[in-house]
Amino acid sequence: MSALELQVYELFIKRFNEEEAKIVIQYFEQKAEEKTQQKKDLFLIKDDKVDLIDRINKAKVETIIWIVGTGIIQFLLSILAKRFL
């Protein structure tokens, strides 16, 4: 327990009995944990960033392959069209 937690606990004991003070402290700890989890869900963590960068790079490579492949097919079709038409 930190010094601040101890001070808050002592204040609660003055106002409430020990059992009630523990319940109030547990409530605040639970609320703080819930808030932390909510914020954690909102922000990207390092693993999420790495995964996102990998997916972007994979999408770039796939896009380049499609563009080059389409260009080659168009080139071959234009050569075939000139020969047979």
Secondary structure, 3 states (H helix, E strand, C coil): CCHHHHHHHHHHHHHCCHHHHHHHHHHHHHHHHHHHHHHHHHCCCHHHHHHHHHHHHHHHHHHHHHHHHHHHHHHHHHHHHHHHC
